Amino acid sequence: MSTTLTTPSAAASAPATASSYADRPAPPPIPFARLLKVEMRKMFDTRSGLWLMASVGILSALASAAVVLWAPEDEVTYGSFAGAVGIPMAIILPVIAILSVTSEWSQRTGLTTFTLVPHRGRVLAAKTVNALVVAVVGMLVAAVVGALGNLVGSALNGTDVVWDISVSDFGAIVLANVLGVLIGFMLGVVLRSSPAALVGYLVYVYVLTGLTFTLAAAQPWFADLQPWVDFNYTQGALFEGCCAPR
């Protein structure tokens, strides 16, 4: 048996193969439109996500039915329906935005997502766009349900249909909800935990608001500053159709 030995000089002089990994071109980046499609699908894939989306229409219908059944005849106006429908929307839409981010960690899909798309900023940008789209579409669905409730309620009561919300007022309401969605999304990105982000949002919206209003009532100097430092105060002005701090 003969054995062929290769000297170090011969191995060094061997030509490089054409299939070297270093010679392969980098694959093109995943298109942003595909990221939007995938991230939007994630918001509907789970049971909780699907029911959260469905709850936008369900709660809008229940709120409109409550106005039809229990509101006095002189208060059966589109403004009453919009106010009733806006309460659940102000809670549900930020929750959807929070879960769209924190689900990557709670469902342990973040490793796969950020391996396929190493640039996390692109993934977060796609999630942000989808959260805003869902917020605007959800408000449009709520507006349509409220309009139908206004028509049905006026017909049942035998009164004239009253449309007391202008297009600019509706735009201010949509803007207020979009800002609330962005606040929820921000907490989801910072905390990366569904319970922590949800509790943080509820504390920010309800607990902190009560404290700032109490402080403004007790301290005149803070009452002048409140419209400029309290986000919830300014957001409430948008819900009332006023786009500037008082």
Number of C-alpha atoms within 10 A of each C-alpha: 2 4 5 5 7 8 8 8 8 9 9 9 8 8 7 8 8 9 8 8 8 8 9 9 7 7 6 6 9 11 9 13 10 11 18 19 12 14 23 19 13 16 24 16 11 12 10 13 18 13 12 18 18 13 16 21 19 14 20 28 19 15 24 26 20 14 23 24 11 10 15 10 15 11 14 26 26 24 18 20 29 26 17 20 25 23 13 16 21 18 17 20 26 28 22 21 28 29 24 25 29 24 20 19 14 14 8 11 11 15 12 11 15 15 10 11 15 12 12 12 11 17 19 17 14 20 23 21 14 20 26 20 14 20 28 17 14 22 26 14 15 26 19 16 24 28 20 16 26 27 20 17 25 20 12 12 13 10 14 14 16 15 13 10 14 11 9 12 17 19 15 20 26 21 18 22 25 22 17 24 26 19 18 26 27 19 24 27 16 11 16 19 19 21 15 13 23 19 12 16 24 14 13 16 16 11 12 15 16 13 11 18 16 12 15 16 12 11 11 11 11 16 16 12 11 20 17 14 12 14 17 19 17 20 23 15 19 22 21 15 19 16 19 11 13 11
